[in-house]
Amino acid sequence: MSKENTLRPRVQVDERGCLLFVVSHGQAAPAAFTNLVTCDRGELKAAREVVRIAGGCKHFSQDLLDKLIPYFVDAFRLVDADGKTTREFRGTAFSGGTANVDGEGGLKNDMVTNVPAHLAAAYPCIAMSTTPRTGDMALEQKHGGLVVDLYGGRIDFRQQAALVYQQDPATVLDWDGDLALYLTLMEGWQMAGFKTAIIAMNGGDVTRDEIYGALKRRIPVIAVEGSLRETDAFIAAFRDGDWSKTASEMREKLAGKKKDTKPADDAVAAAKAVLEKADRNLVSIVPINDSKALREALVSRGFLS
Amino acid sequence: MSSKKSFHDSAPSLFIQSGWDKSQLFGLNASRDARHFVLRGTGGCALMEPEDSVGMRNLELALSGRDRAGRQWRKRKRFSGFCLFGGTRMVMKHDPKIIVPGITEVFPAIQRFCPDAVTLGVIAKVGHMRYTEHGLVIHDEPDKPFVTIVHPTQTSSVILQPSADMQASWDDEYQECIRICDALRQSQWQGLLVAYNGGGVTEKEILSWAKLGKMDPFWRVLLVRGSGRKPDEYASDREWLAEHPTVHVCENDLDDMRAKLSELGAIVDPEEA
């Protein structure tokens, strides 16, 4: 068995493994899932902090991919002058919850959605996820993992809890299908007194919607500069008023198929409308691979307290 | 952006659930920073006799760690956790400043003495709503001298309606509370139903909790004997009490109430909160 399959969370919620919930449109996420953010981490009291890690890793060099997990793990702790850990993350790391697999059935660590599982293995925190059901699910024949899309993507079982969201048992959702649900959860936790934030890195259309959707709900966004695609496009728009990169992939795809590019124009217009009214203090920009900067951004937002 | 506080900043949040739709945001109130104890308070409202309403103050004082003179003792046990109640207030039509006593006044009244309490109103839309300068009216009967409004003092509330134009029934409140409590039970919370006075609807709720209590000790009930009507009836039924071991009884007396609430874990030392 691959070493990665043996990664385990430090805080055990259920001895059987990762809790799994299936919720259909119109149903609320159950308290057994949402209240995990409050469960104590062994003898340590839970920190009232929830961070959503959003985006992707497309076009990343192998070097960047190799540094992805260490970058996040290092950022989610406080250190002294000698680099010794003085405070570990005790909150909740929340993501899209899926993982790719290698030829032996082991989970790979090449997606931002794998970050929470690694944080949960390193620190007394909770890793949980929401995932839209975009295809009929299957149980993989050799290892039994839950396959949640048509490309073989699995639920990252190294988390403490995962929620699969569907339209109904017969109907699938699109890749942005869980967006309203998870943003509502973030908003609700914020209303209940939690510190919340979204860390956006790379990412396409869905990540763009996540960034602007978060700002619309007054959820802070920490954007990782140099991570390419829609996160860099957001930074250019936010900092420099340059909207040329926003929805550029969508535009290219549509143009390549000789289709009307109006949807891309609409996406830009919608993003502009949100940014016009958004509180600019909700945005932090940090350079990629600078875990110290990410840590400082988290601390400035009340995390790691 | 201005950080100056506005009149609405500390106002309770209000959500509306239609049909089977469940408010995620109302449900997330359970993530607030409070002890995982849910106290469901129910009982008499409009039909309570004046002599029975006087004793409600005992419950209010017991929950808020106050003495008979209304003074709070800093080290005295008090309620901490989540309180689910009917979320409404009855006010007189001819003078809305006059409040009609009801069980739903107890829990908002303890809020300022219990900083670790979260009060959540579950309100059945039993009439067409009207908004007035004196509050959101959710029920009005022409032959009654009062109207029912959404209580202005609570952390958050949810209004239940079958649909935009249809009215809920009084039963919907307790049924939704049972559903909420069941979800919290599954997350290993503690629970307690306190019944003070009350008629047919309160009876249904008492019986539901008592029956559930035979399967799971989460479903505990505290009947206040001497509060009138259905709690008195069941508090005096020894055979029924013997058959329902999670049902407890206290007298309508401050000391007895305080002792029982403490025994059942509803009130705790402030440090424990």
Interface residues (C-beta under 8 A of the other chain):
Chain A: G26 Q27 A28 A29 P30 A31 A32 T34 N35 V37 T38 R48 L181 T184 L185 E187 G188 W189 M191 A192 G193 F194 D279 N281
Chain B: M1 S13 W20 D21 K22 S23 Q24 L25 G27 L28 N29 A30 S31 R32 D33 H36 A183 L184 Q186 S187
